[in-house]
Amino acid sequence: MDCSSREPNYEPPTDQNYGIEDLAPETMERIQKDCSGFQEQNGETISDAECSGEYSTWEQAGHDFWLTRNGHGAGFWDGDWSEPAGEQLTAAAKKFGELSLYVGDDGKLRLQ
């Protein structure tokens, strides 16, 4: 039995129905701006750190940036990054604040 038959308000994860082509232009601009800013401010720490995540160091940094800034219960602090880098990157990511992705009335993915 799938979740949709158990949960009346079930909505599948966004990534099952949407891709990068569904991002509103201003959403993509914000993502690029935030990621560039994070990399510029923390690139040396990322490059110097040891990371045991499932992706390359820079891919893992992008993934953990999103998780950490949004308080998703995993991220830079969960043991994949050497210390003190994990702690430093956690603090830096949280400074960017939380963002939520949603589907706008136009069907495009937007941030709030």
MODELLER restraints for C-alpha pairs under 7 A, 6 or more apart:
rsr = mdl.restraints
at = mdl.atoms
rsr.add(forms.Gaussian(group=physical.xy_distance, feature=features.Distance(at['CA:3:A'], at['CA:10:A']), mean=6.84, stdev=0.5))
rsr.add(forms.Gaussian(group=physical.xy_distance, feature=features.Distance(at['CA:4:A'], at['CA:10:A']), mean=5.33, stdev=0.5))
rsr.add(forms.Gaussian(group=physical.xy_distance, feature=features.Distance(at['CA:22:A'], at['CA:108:A']), mean=5.24, stdev=0.5))
rsr.add(forms.Gaussian(group=physical.xy_distance, feature=features.Distance(at['CA:22:A'], at['CA:109:A']), mean=5.93, stdev=0.5))
rsr.add(forms.Gaussian(group=physical.xy_distance, feature=features.Distance(at['CA:23:A'], at['CA:108:A']), mean=5.51, stdev=0.5))
rsr.add(forms.Gaussian(group=physical.xy_distance, feature=features.Distance(at['CA:23:A'], at['CA:109:A']), mean=4.63, stdev=0.5))
rsr.add(forms.Gaussian(group=physical.xy_distance, feature=features.Distance(at['CA:23:A'], at['CA:110:A']), mean=6.68, stdev=0.5))
rsr.add(forms.Gaussian(group=physical.xy_distance, feature=features.Distance(at['CA:24:A'], at['CA:108:A']), mean=5.20, stdev=0.5))
rsr.add(forms.Gaussian(group=physical.xy_distance, feature=features.Distance(at['CA:24:A'], at['CA:109:A']), mean=5.63, stdev=0.5))
rsr.add(forms.Gaussian(group=physical.xy_distance, feature=features.Distance(at['CA:24:A'], at['CA:110:A']), mean=6.02, stdev=0.5))
rsr.add(forms.Gaussian(group=physical.xy_distance, feature=features.Distance(at['CA:27:A'], at['CA:110:A']), mean=5.46, stdev=0.5))
rsr.add(forms.Gaussian(group=physical.xy_distance, feature=features.Distance(at['CA:27:A'], at['CA:111:A']), mean=6.13, stdev=0.5))
rsr.add(forms.Gaussian(group=physical.xy_distance, feature=features.Distance(at['CA:45:A'], at['CA:85:A']), mean=6.15, stdev=0.5))
rsr.add(forms.Gaussian(group=physical.xy_distance, feature=features.Distance(at['CA:49:A'], at['CA:81:A']), mean=6.67, stdev=0.5))
rsr.add(forms.Gaussian(group=physical.xy_distance, feature=features.Distance(at['CA:49:A'], at['CA:82:A']), mean=5.85, stdev=0.5))
rsr.add(forms.Gaussian(group=physical.xy_distance, feature=features.Distance(at['CA:49:A'], at['CA:85:A']), mean=5.98, stdev=0.5))
rsr.add(forms.Gaussian(group=physical.xy_distance, feature=features.Distance(at['CA:50:A'], at['CA:81:A']), mean=5.80, stdev=0.5))
rsr.add(forms.Gaussian(group=physical.xy_distance, feature=features.Distance(at['CA:50:A'], at['CA:82:A']), mean=5.22, stdev=0.5))
rsr.add(forms.Gaussian(group=physical.xy_distance, feature=features.Distance(at['CA:51:A'], at['CA:57:A']), mean=6.09, stdev=0.5))
rsr.add(forms.Gaussian(group=physical.xy_distance, feature=features.Distance(at['CA:51:A'], at['CA:80:A']), mean=5.36, stdev=0.5))
rsr.add(forms.Gaussian(group=physical.xy_distance, feature=features.Distance(at['CA:51:A'], at['CA:81:A']), mean=4.52, stdev=0.5))
rsr.add(forms.Gaussian(group=physical.xy_distance, feature=features.Distance(at['CA:51:A'], at['CA:82:A']), mean=6.38, stdev=0.5))
rsr.add(forms.Gaussian(group=physical.xy_distance, feature=features.Distance(at['CA:52:A'], at['CA:80:A']), mean=4.90, stdev=0.5))
rsr.add(forms.Gaussian(group=physical.xy_distance, feature=features.Distance(at['CA:52:A'], at['CA:81:A']), mean=6.58, stdev=0.5))
rsr.add(forms.Gaussian(group=physical.xy_distance, feature=features.Distance(at['CA:53:A'], at['CA:60:A']), mean=6.30, stdev=0.5))
rsr.add(forms.Gaussian(group=physical.xy_distance, feature=features.Distance(at['CA:53:A'], at['CA:80:A']), mean=5.39, stdev=0.5))
rsr.add(forms.Gaussian(group=physical.xy_distance, feature=features.Distance(at['CA:64:A'], at['CA:75:A']), mean=4.34, stdev=0.5))
rsr.add(forms.Gaussian(group=physical.xy_distance, feature=features.Distance(at['CA:64:A'], at['CA:76:A']), mean=5.57, stdev=0.5))
rsr.add(forms.Gaussian(group=physical.xy_distance, feature=features.Distance(at['CA:65:A'], at['CA:75:A']), mean=6.91, stdev=0.5))
rsr.add(forms.Gaussian(group=physical.xy_distance, feature=features.Distance(at['CA:65:A'], at['CA:93:A']), mean=5.75, stdev=0.5))
rsr.add(forms.Gaussian(group=physical.xy_distance, feature=features.Distance(at['CA:67:A'], at['CA:74:A']), mean=6.10, stdev=0.5))
rsr.add(forms.Gaussian(group=physical.xy_distance, feature=features.Distance(at['CA:67:A'], at['CA:75:A']), mean=5.31, stdev=0.5))
rsr.add(forms.Gaussian(group=physical.xy_distance, feature=features.Distance(at['CA:68:A'], at['CA:74:A']), mean=6.54, stdev=0.5))
rsr.add(forms.Gaussian(group=physical.xy_distance, feature=features.Distance(at['CA:68:A'], at['CA:75:A']), mean=4.81, stdev=0.5))
rsr.add(forms.Gaussian(group=physical.xy_distance, feature=features.Distance(at['CA:68:A'], at['CA:76:A']), mean=6.56, stdev=0.5))
rsr.add(forms.Gaussian(group=physical.xy_distance, feature=features.Distance(at['CA:68:A'], at['CA:90:A']), mean=6.36, stdev=0.5))
rsr.add(forms.Gaussian(group=physical.xy_distance, feature=features.Distance(at['CA:68:A'], at['CA:93:A']), mean=6.19, stdev=0.5))
rsr.add(forms.Gaussian(group=physical.xy_distance, feature=features.Distance(at['CA:68:A'], at['CA:94:A']), mean=6.59, stdev=0.5))
rsr.add(forms.Gaussian(group=physical.xy_distance, feature=features.Distance(at['CA:69:A'], at['CA:93:A']), mean=5.02, stdev=0.5))
rsr.add(forms.Gaussian(group=physical.xy_distance, feature=features.Distance(at['CA:69:A'], at['CA:94:A']), mean=4.60, stdev=0.5))
rsr.add(forms.Gaussian(group=physical.xy_distance, feature=features.Distance(at['CA:69:A'], at['CA:96:A']), mean=6.44, stdev=0.5))
rsr.add(forms.Gaussian(group=physical.xy_distance, feature=features.Distance(at['CA:69:A'], at['CA:97:A']), mean=5.76, stdev=0.5))
rsr.add(forms.Gaussian(group=physical.xy_distance, feature=features.Distance(at['CA:69:A'], at['CA:98:A']), mean=5.48, stdev=0.5))
rsr.add(forms.Gaussian(group=physical.xy_distance, feature=features.Distance(at['CA:70:A'], at['CA:98:A']), mean=4.56, stdev=0.5))
rsr.add(forms.Gaussian(group=physical.xy_distance, feature=features.Distance(at['CA:70:A'], at['CA:99:A']), mean=6.38, stdev=0.5))
rsr.add(forms.Gaussian(group=physical.xy_distance, feature=features.Distance(at['CA:76:A'], at['CA:86:A']), mean=4.90, stdev=0.5))
rsr.add(forms.Gaussian(group=physical.xy_distance, feature=features.Distance(at['CA:76:A'], at['CA:89:A']), mean=6.26, stdev=0.5))
rsr.add(forms.Gaussian(group=physical.xy_distance, feature=features.Distance(at['CA:76:A'], at['CA:90:A']), mean=5.46, stdev=0.5))
rsr.add(forms.Gaussian(group=physical.xy_distance, feature=features.Distance(at['CA:77:A'], at['CA:86:A']), mean=5.07, stdev=0.5))
rsr.add(forms.Gaussian(group=physical.xy_distance, feature=features.Distance(at['CA:77:A'], at['CA:87:A']), mean=5.96, stdev=0.5))
rsr.add(forms.Gaussian(group=physical.xy_distance, feature=features.Distance(at['CA:77:A'], at['CA:90:A']), mean=6.14, stdev=0.5))
rsr.add(forms.Gaussian(group=physical.xy_distance, feature=features.Distance(at['CA:99:A'], at['CA:111:A']), mean=6.19, stdev=0.5))
rsr.add(forms.Gaussian(group=physical.xy_distance, feature=features.Distance(at['CA:99:A'], at['CA:112:A']), mean=5.66, stdev=0.5))
rsr.add(forms.Gaussian(group=physical.xy_distance, feature=features.Distance(at['CA:100:A'], at['CA:111:A']), mean=5.45, stdev=0.5))
rsr.add(forms.Gaussian(group=physical.xy_distance, feature=features.Distance(at['CA:100:A'], at['CA:112:A']), mean=5.26, stdev=0.5))
rsr.add(forms.Gaussian(group=physical.xy_distance, feature=features.Distance(at['CA:101:A'], at['CA:109:A']), mean=6.49, stdev=0.5))
rsr.add(forms.Gaussian(group=physical.xy_distance, feature=features.Distance(at['CA:101:A'], at['CA:110:A']), mean=5.61, stdev=0.5))
rsr.add(forms.Gaussian(group=physical.xy_distance, feature=features.Distance(at['CA:101:A'], at['CA:111:A']), mean=4.68, stdev=0.5))
rsr.add(forms.Gaussian(group=physical.xy_distance, feature=features.Distance(at['CA:101:A'], at['CA:112:A']), mean=6.61, stdev=0.5))
rsr.add(forms.Gaussian(group=physical.xy_distance, feature=features.Distance(at['CA:102:A'], at['CA:109:A']), mean=5.59, stdev=0.5))
rsr.add(forms.Gaussian(group=physical.xy_distance, feature=features.Distance(at['CA:102:A'], at['CA:110:A']), mean=5.38, stdev=0.5))
rsr.add(forms.Gaussian(group=physical.xy_distance, feature=features.Distance(at['CA:102:A'], at['CA:111:A']), mean=6.27, stdev=0.5))
rsr.add(forms.Gaussian(group=physical.xy_distance, feature=features.Distance(at['CA:103:A'], at['CA:109:A']), mean=4.66, stdev=0.5))
rsr.add(forms.Gaussian(group=physical.xy_distance, feature=features.Distance(at['CA:103:A'], at['CA:110:A']), mean=6.10, stdev=0.5))
rsr.add(forms.Gaussian(group=physical.xy_distance, feature=features.Distance(at['CA:104:A'], at['CA:110:A']), mean=6.22, stdev=0.5))
